[in-house]
């Protein structure tokens, strides 16, 4: 009995030590990447790496041999590949002096860092992640996760090797917030100010901000354990909008698979649409493709080009622009819409195939949800109207340099990018005033719910539009496609609209007070762009005062997490009471 207790206690200490060492290894890895150090310090770092990797291999073996860890094919495949790769890298780097001659690919020091990360993922996934509603409710947990990533990102961007000349904490915080909130507003040039290491930090922050760190952490934990507590599933169901608690991890898996699949395809298409003359090496071309694919799908708008896609070698690359449009439109549609559309296409093809075989189906299911129909119609309508307006209004202005199909693609890009994408292929400062006002509206509406984009969302705009049409017709409810819109959806829509205007209006007032030399139109453009996480600017971002930069940081953060979510996090929920007071109409007009 005592032997079993001692063994259990020893294993617990071993696993805890392995996790803490792997976590420390990640911090050491950041230190290794971010600072320059002597050969003596580098040897100490390499020695620590060896200890982390050796202990990681040992704990993985112990889990399978002594604890008889539940064998699931996906988990054992990941563990086997990661352990074999780790062993291979350890043998090459620490025990073979001739490896650099025969195995130069694996002898690269970066492989040691990759397997350190793999070790951390394995150890982290074995920890018990228990969310306690008594400590933080889902809204507070969601907000806290974003704050943590932003602060960590700012610290990483201040590392000496992240920039060429150093960066202030405020500018690092601004850049980190813009990346995590997938906005794209910049106070320093991403292309020339940040090193490749700094740009990699930015794209990681964009990916984490677009999907959320809790999505990754929760799914990795579920992947390795094969299950989760009811409390965890309850919290995650609130954050993923899952209709069934049991579907939480299925939803997380779909989100992650769809994201990486689209980003991979996007990177491949971007790679083959680039001019080889602009990128001397395969690595540079691939890095550009991956960076812009992630930035586009996450609707971030960050670019490794100084003038974004308005760069002379890229503004006429219409193939690249079409791919970027597809990526940020897909990212802006939202994961539930993409999944629902894929299900509809699957049903449509099966139905067509059945008809070809002369099989008739009496029952026609409601495959395309009401939410998907509203979102798709609104998205298509806004894009179509915006493109026509942009094409006609800028035909002899910013579109003058383009011809034929190029004019149309540039107009389409100009109409689609304000919907939180943030890329630009034209000179924003040269736009007509009327075009800028149209962009205001498109930025404010933004993307769709549960997407990587911001704004008040297309569904909110659609509900508000349908509401005043219903009122004009004298109807007491909103009906569409033989469905009635729930009252709670209408109330949320108008709460979001009111709160958005309050936040944007307050930001404009404060920035107007701090930067009196700036025009009202440029300040308003900046605030709308920040709140809707768009990233477009008329060129005043880097010249704003420190106080105004902090206001923009606040607006970007509020726009990403949603003001309604912040209020939910602050106010305590009241219990539902089974009574109703007498209703009374208030004079409105």
C-alpha positions in Angstrom: 0.0 0.0 0.0 2.8 2.4 1.0 4.7 1.4 -2.1 1.8 2.3 -4.3 1.3 5.6 -2.6 5.0 6.4 -2.9 4.9 5.5 -6.6 1.9 7.6 -7.2 3.5 10.5 -5.4 6.8 10.1 -7.3 5.0 10.0 -10.6 3.0 13.1 -9.7 6.3 15.0 -8.9 7.8 13.7 -12.2 4.9 14.8 -14.4 4.7 18.2 -12.6 8.5 18.7 -13.0 8.3 17.7 -16.7 5.5 20.2 -17.3 7.3 23.1 -15.4 10.6 22.3 -17.2 8.9 22.3 -20.6 7.2 25.6 -19.8 10.5 27.0 -18.7 11.9 25.6 -21.9 9.5 27.8 -23.9 10.6 30.9 -22.0 14.3 30.0 -22.5 13.5 29.4 -26.2 12.1 33.0 -26.4 15.2 34.3 -24.6 17.4 32.3 -27.1 15.5 33.8 -30.1 15.2 37.3 -28.7 18.6 38.1 -27.3 22.2 37.9 -28.5 24.5 36.0 -26.0 27.9 34.5 -25.6 29.1 31.0 -26.5 29.1 30.1 -22.8 25.5 31.2 -22.3 24.5 29.3 -25.5 26.1 26.1 -24.1 24.1 26.4 -20.9 20.9 26.9 -22.9 21.7 23.9 -25.1 22.3 21.8 -21.9 18.9 22.9 -20.5 17.3 22.0 -23.8 18.8 18.5 -23.5 17.3 18.1 -20.0 13.9 19.2 -21.1 13.8 16.9 -24.1 15.2 13.9 -22.2 12.6 14.3 -19.4 9.9 14.8 -21.9 10.7 11.5 -23.6 10.9 9.7 -20.3 7.5 11.0 -19.0 5.8 10.0 -22.3 7.3 6.5 -22.0 6.2 6.3 -18.3 2.6 7.2 -19.2 2.4 4.3 -21.6 4.4 1.7 -19.7 3.6 2.2 -16.1 0.3 4.0 -16.2 -1.0 2.2 -19.2 -2.4 5.3 -20.7 -5.6 4.8 -22.8 -4.4 4.1 -26.3 -6.2 6.1 -29.0 -4.8 5.9 -32.5 -4.6 9.7 -33.1 -2.9 10.3 -29.8 -0.4 7.5 -30.0 0.4 8.5 -33.6 1.2 12.1 -32.5 3.2 10.9 -29.4 5.1 8.3 -31.5 6.0 10.8 -34.3 7.0 13.6 -31.8 9.1 11.3 -29.6 10.9 9.7 -32.6 11.5 13.2 -34.0 12.8 14.4 -30.6 15.1 11.4 -30.3 16.4 11.9 -33.8 17.1 15.6 -33.2 18.7 14.9 -29.8 21.0 12.3 -31.2 22.1 14.5 -34.2 22.7 17.7 -32.1 24.1 16.3 -28.9 25.8 13.0 -29.8 26.9 13.2 -33.5 29.7 15.6 -34.5 29.6 14.6 -38.2 25.8 15.1 -38.5 26.1 18.5 -40.1 27.9 16.9 -43.1 25.3 14.2 -43.9 22.1 15.6 -42.2 22.4 19.3 -42.7 18.6 19.7 -42.9 18.0 18.3 -39.4 21.2 19.8 -38.0 19.6 23.3 -38.1 19.3 24.7 -34.5 15.6 25.5 -35.2 14.8 21.8 -35.0 15.8 21.8 -31.3 13.3 24.6 -30.8 10.6 22.8 -32.7 10.9 19.7 -30.6 10.9 21.8 -27.4 7.5 23.2 -28.5 6.3 19.6 -29.2 7.4 18.5 -25.7 5.5 21.5 -24.2 2.4 20.7 -26.2 2.5 17.0 -25.0 3.0 18.0 -21.3 0.5 20.9 -21.4 -2.2 18.7 -22.9 -1.8 16.2 -20.0 -2.6 18.9 -17.4 -6.1 19.1 -16.0 -7.8 22.3 -17.4 -10.7 23.0 -15.2 -12.6 26.2 -15.7 -14.5 27.3 -12.6 -17.5 29.5 -13.1 -17.3 30.6 -9.5 -13.9 32.2 -10.4 -14.6 33.5 -13.9 -17.7 33.4 -16.0 -17.3 32.7 -19.8 -17.3 36.4 -20.7 -14.6 37.2 -18.1 -12.5 34.2 -19.2 -12.8 35.2 -22.9 -11.7 38.8 -22.1 -8.9 37.7 -19.8 -7.5 35.4 -22.5 -7.3 38.3 -25.0 -5.7 40.6 -22.4 -3.1 38.0 -21.5 -2.1 37.4 -25.2 -1.9 41.1 -25.9 0.4 41.8 -22.9 2.6 38.8 -23.7 2.7 39.8 -27.3 3.9 43.4 -26.4 6.7 41.9 -24.2 7.8 39.6 -27.0 7.8 42.5 -29.6 10.2 44.4 -27.3 12.8 41.7 -27.5 16.0 43.1 -29.0 15.9 40.6 -32.0 12.3 41.4 -32.8 13.1 44.9 -34.2 16.0 46.5 -35.9 16.2 49.6 -33.7 14.1 48.8 -30.6 10.5 49.8 -29.9 8.7 51.6 -27.1 6.2 49.8 -24.8 3.3 51.8 -26.1 4.1 51.1 -29.8 4.7 47.4 -28.9 1.3 47.3 -27.0 -0.4 49.0 -30.0 1.1 46.5 -32.5 0.3 43.5 -30.3 -3.3 44.7 -29.7 -3.8 45.4 -33.4 -2.5 41.8 -34.2 -4.4 40.0 -31.5 -7.6 42.0 -32.3 -7.0 41.3 -36.0 -7.2 45.0 -36.8 -4.2 45.9 -38.9 -3.6 49.5 -37.8 0.1 50.1 -37.4 2.2 52.9 -35.8 5.5 51.5 -37.2 6.1 49.9 -40.6 5.9 46.1 -40.2 8.1 45.5 -43.3 11.1 47.6 -42.2 10.8 48.0 -38.5 10.4 44.3 -37.4 12.8 41.5 -38.2 11.7 38.2 -39.5 11.5 37.0 -35.9 9.3 40.1 -35.0 7.1 39.5 -38.0 6.7 35.8 -37.0 5.6 36.9 -33.5 3.0 39.2 -35.2 1.6 36.4 -37.4 1.4 34.0 -34.4 -0.5 36.7 -32.5 -2.9 37.1 -35.4 -3.6 33.4 -35.6 -4.2 33.2 -31.8 -6.3 36.3 -31.9 -8.3 35.1 -34.9 -9.2 31.8 -33.3 -8.6 32.5 -29.6 -6.0 30.8 -27.3 -8.8 29.0 -25.5 -9.8 27.2 -28.7 -6.3 25.8 -29.1 -5.7 25.0 -25.4 -9.1 23.3 -25.0 -8.9 21.2 -28.1 -5.3 20.0 -27.4 -6.4 19.0 -23.9 -9.4 17.1 -25.3 -7.3 15.6 -28.1 -4.9 14.0 -25.7 -7.3 13.0 -23.0 -10.3 12.0 -25.1 -12.8 13.8 -22.8 -13.4 16.8 -20.6 -15.3 17.8 -17.5 -18.9 18.9 -17.7 -17.9 22.3 -16.3 -15.3 22.8 -19.1 -17.9 21.9 -21.8 -20.4 24.2 -20.3 -18.0 27.2 -20.4 -16.7 26.4 -23.9 -20.3 26.0 -25.3 -20.9 29.6 -24.3 -17.8 30.8 -26.1 -18.3 28.7 -29.2 -22.1 29.2 -29.5 -22.6 25.4 -29.6 -26.2 24.4 -29.5 -25.4 21.1 -27.7 -22.9 20.8 -24.9 -21.8 17.4 -26.4 -20.9 19.2 -29.7 -18.3 21.6 -28.2 -15.2 19.7 -29.1 -16.6 18.7 -32.5 -17.1 22.4 -33.1 -13.6 23.3 -32.0 -12.2 20.5 -34.2 -14.1 21.9 -37.2 -12.9 25.4 -36.5 -9.3 24.4 -36.4 -9.4 22.1 -39.4 -11.3 24.6 -41.6 -8.9 27.4 -40.6 -5.7 25.5 -41.3 -7.1 23.9 -44.5 -8.1 27.3 -46.0 -4.9 29.0 -44.9 -2.8 26.2 -46.4 -4.7 26.3 -49.7 -4.5 30.1 -49.7 -0.7 30.1 -49.1 -0.2 27.6 -52.0 -2.3 29.8 -54.4 -0.6 33.0 -53.3 2.8 31.3 -53.8 2.1 30.5 -57.4 0.7 34.0 -58.1 3.8 35.8 -57.0 6.5 37.0 -59.4 9.7 35.0 -58.7 11.7 38.2 -59.4 10.3 39.8 -56.3 11.5 37.0 -54.0 15.1 35.7 -54.5 14.7 32.5 -52.5 12.0 29.8 -52.0 11.9 30.5 -48.2 11.2 34.3 -48.7 8.4 33.5 -51.2 6.9 30.8 -49.0 7.1 33.1 -45.9 5.3 35.9 -47.8 2.6 33.5 -48.9 2.0 32.0 -45.5 2.0 35.4 -43.7 -0.5 36.9 -46.1 -2.7 33.8 -46.2 -3.0 33.9 -42.4 -3.4 37.6 -42.2 -6.1 37.6 -44.9 -8.2 34.7 -43.5 -8.0 36.2 -40.0 -9.1 39.6 -41.5 -6.0 41.2 -39.9 -4.7 43.3 -42.8 -1.0 43.1 -41.8 1.5 42.9 -44.6 5.2 42.5 -45.0 5.1 45.2 -47.7 5.6 48.8 -46.7 2.6 50.1 -48.7 0.5 47.0 -48.2 -0.7 45.6 -51.6 -0.5 49.2 -53.0 3.2 48.4 -53.6 4.1 49.0 -57.3 4.8 45.3 -58.0 1.6 44.1 -56.4 -1.2 46.6 -57.1 -1.6 45.1 -60.6 -1.3 41.5 -59.6 -5.0 40.8 -59.9 -4.7 37.0 -59.4 -3.1 37.7 -56.0 -5.9 40.1 -55.2 -8.7 37.7 -56.1 -7.1 35.0 -53.7 -6.8 37.6 -50.9 -10.5 38.6 -51.5 -11.6 34.9 -51.2 -9.6 34.4 -48.0 -10.9 37.4 -46.1 -14.5 36.9 -47.4 -14.4 33.3 -46.2 -12.8 34.4 -42.8 -15.5 37.0 -42.5 -18.4 34.7 -43.1 -17.9 32.9 -39.9 -17.3 29.2 -39.1 -20.9 28.2 -38.6 -21.9 29.6 -42.0 -19.0 27.9 -43.8 -19.9 24.5 -42.1 -23.6 25.0 -43.0 -22.9 25.9 -46.6 -20.6 22.8 -46.9 -23.5 20.7 -45.5 -25.9 22.3 -48.0 -23.6 21.6 -50.9 -23.2 18.0 -49.7 -27.0 17.6 -49.5 -27.4 19.3 -52.9 -25.0 17.0 -54.7 -26.5 13.9 -53.1 -30.0 15.1 -54.1 -28.8 15.7 -57.7 -27.2 12.2 -57.7 -30.4 10.7 -56.4 -32.4 12.4 -59.2 -30.0 11.1 -61.8 -30.8 7.6 -60.5 -34.5 8.3 -60.7 -34.9 8.2 -56.9 -37.5 10.7 -55.5 -37.4 12.2 -52.1 -40.7 13.4 -50.5 -39.0 15.1 -47.6 -36.9 18.3 -48.2 -35.0 19.2 -45.1 -34.2 22.7 -44.0 -30.5 22.4 -44.6 -29.5 26.1 -45.1 -30.2 27.7 -41.8 -32.0 31.1 -41.4 -28.8 32.6 -40.0 -26.8 31.4 -43.1 -29.4 32.8 -45.5 -29.5 36.2 -43.8 -25.6 36.4 -43.6 -25.1 35.3 -47.3 -27.7 37.6 -48.7 -26.5 40.6 -46.6 -22.8 39.9 -47.5 -23.6 39.5 -51.2 -25.8 42.6 -51.3 -23.3 44.8 -49.5 -20.4 43.6 -51.6 -22.4 44.1 -54.9 -23.7 47.5 -54.0 -20.2 48.6 -52.7 -18.4 47.4 -55.8 -20.8 49.2 -58.2 -20.6 52.4 -56.2 -16.8 52.2 -55.9 -16.4 51.4 -59.7 -18.6 54.3 -60.8 -17.3 56.8 -58.2 -13.6 56.1 -58.6 -13.6 55.2 -62.3 -11.4 58.2 -63.3 -9.8 58.7 -59.9 -8.1 55.9 -58.0 -9.1 53.3 -60.7 -7.7 55.4 -63.5 -4.4 53.4 -63.6 -6.3 50.1 -64.1 -7.9 48.8 -67.2 -10.6 46.2 -68.2 -11.0 43.5 -65.7 -8.4 45.1 -63.5 -10.8 48.0 -62.8 -13.5 45.6 -61.7 -11.2 43.5 -59.4 -9.8 46.6 -57.8 -13.3 48.0 -57.2 -14.3 44.7 -55.8 -11.3 44.7 -53.5 -12.0 48.3 -52.4 -15.6 47.4 -51.6 -14.8 44.1 -49.8 -11.8 45.1 -47.7 -13.6 47.6 -45.5 -15.6 44.7 -44.2 -12.8 44.3 -41.6 -10.0 43.0 -43.9 -7.8 46.0 -43.9 -5.7 45.4 -47.0 -5.6 48.2 -49.6 -4.6 48.2 -53.3 -5.3 51.9 -53.9 -4.2 55.2 -52.3 -6.7 55.7 -49.4 -5.9 59.4 -49.1 -6.9 60.0 -52.8 -10.5 58.7 -52.5 -13.5 60.9 -53.1 -15.3 62.1 -50.0 -18.4 60.2 -51.0 -16.4 56.9 -51.3 -14.9 57.5 -47.8 -18.5 57.9 -46.4 -19.5 54.6 -48.1 -16.4 52.9 -46.5 -17.5 54.3 -43.1 -20.8 52.4 -43.5 -19.1 49.2 -44.7 -16.6 49.3 -41.9 -19.3 49.8 -39.3 -21.3 46.9 -40.5 -18.2 44.6 -40.7 -18.2 40.9 -41.1 -20.5 38.1 -39.8 -21.0 36.6 -36.4 -18.6 33.9 -35.1 -16.0 35.0 -37.7 -12.5 36.5 -37.6 -13.9 39.9 -38.5 -15.4 42.7 -36.4 -18.0 45.4 -36.8 -21.6 45.3 -35.6 -22.0 42.2 -37.9 -24.1 41.6 -41.0 -26.9 39.8 -39.1 -27.2 42.9 -36.7 -27.6 45.2 -39.7 -30.0 42.8 -41.4 -32.2 42.6 -38.3 -32.3 46.4 -37.9 -33.2 46.8 -41.5 -36.0 44.2 -41.4 -37.2 45.7 -38.1 -37.9 49.2 -39.6 -39.5 47.6 -42.7 -41.8 45.5 -40.4 -42.7 48.7 -38.4 -43.4 50.6 -41.6 -45.8 47.8 -42.7 -47.5 47.8 -39.3 -46.3 44.3 -38.3 -45.6 43.4 -34.7 -42.9 40.8 -35.5 -40.1 40.2 -38.0 -40.7 37.3 -40.3 -38.4 35.9 -43.0 -38.3 32.7 -44.9 -41.3 31.4 -43.0 -39.4 31.9 -39.7 -39.9 34.5 -36.9 -36.9 36.3 -35.5 -36.7 35.9 -31.7 -37.2 39.0 -29.6 -33.8 38.4 -27.8 -32.0 38.6 -31.2 -33.7 42.0 -31.9 -32.8 43.3 -28.5 -29.2 42.2 -28.8 -29.0 43.7 -32.3 -30.1 47.2 -31.1 -27.9 46.9 -28.0 -24.9 46.2 -30.2 -25.7 49.2 -32.5 -26.2 51.6 -29.6 -23.0 50.5 -27.8 -20.9 50.6 -30.9 -21.9 54.2 -31.6 -21.3 55.2 -28.0 -17.7 53.7 -28.0 -16.8 55.2 -31.5 -18.3 58.6 -30.5 -16.4 58.7 -27.2 -13.2 57.8 -29.0 -13.7 60.6 -31.5 -14.3 63.1 -28.7 -11.2 62.1 -26.8 -8.9 62.0 -29.8 -10.2 65.4 -31.0 -9.2 66.8 -27.6 -5.8 65.1 -27.6 -4.9 65.8 -31.3 -6.5 69.2 -32.2 -4.4 69.4 -35.5 -6.2 66.3 -37.0 -9.3 66.7 -39.1 -12.6 65.3 -37.9 -13.0 63.0 -40.9 -9.5 61.4 -40.4 -10.2 60.9 -36.6 -13.6 59.4 -37.3 -12.1 57.1 -40.0 -9.5 55.9 -37.5 -12.1 55.2 -34.8 -14.5 53.4 -37.1 -11.6 51.3 -38.5 -10.3 50.5 -34.9 -13.7 49.5 -33.5 -14.6 47.3 -36.5 -11.1 45.8 -36.5 -10.6 46.9 -40.2 -7.1 48.4 -40.2 -7.7 50.9 -43.0 -6.3 54.4 -42.4 -6.0 57.7 -44.2 -2.5 58.0 -42.8 -2.6 59.5 -39.3 -2.0 56.5 -37.1 1.7 56.8 -36.6 1.4 60.6 -36.0 -1.1 60.3 -33.2 -0.1 61.4 -29.7 0.5 58.8 -27.0 -2.9 59.5 -25.4 -4.7 59.0 -28.7 -2.8 55.8 -29.4 -4.0 54.5 -26.1 -7.6 55.4 -27.0 -7.2 53.5 -30.3 -5.8 50.5 -28.3 -8.9 50.6 -26.1 -11.3 50.9 -29.1 -9.6 48.0 -30.9 -9.9 45.8 -27.8 -13.5 46.7 -27.2 -14.3 46.1 -30.9 -12.8 42.7 -30.9 -14.3 41.3 -27.6 -17.6 43.3 -28.1 -18.9 45.9 -25.7 -21.9 43.7 -24.8 -19.5 40.9 -23.7 -17.7 43.4 -21.5 -21.0 44.5 -19.9 -22.0 40.8 -19.4 -18.6 40.2 -17.7 -19.1 43.2 -15.4 -22.7 42.9 -14.4 -24.0 40.0 -12.3 -26.8 37.9 -13.9 -30.1 38.2 -12.2 -32.3 35.2 -11.6 -35.3 34.8 -13.9 -38.5 35.7 -12.1 -41.9 34.3 -13.1 -43.9 37.5 -13.2 -44.5 40.3 -15.6 -45.5 43.9 -14.9 -48.2 45.6 -16.9 -46.8 46.8 -20.3 -46.9 50.4 -21.4 -45.9 52.0 -24.6 -43.3 54.9 -24.6 -43.7 57.8 -27.0 -40.9 57.4 -29.6 -41.8 59.8 -32.5 
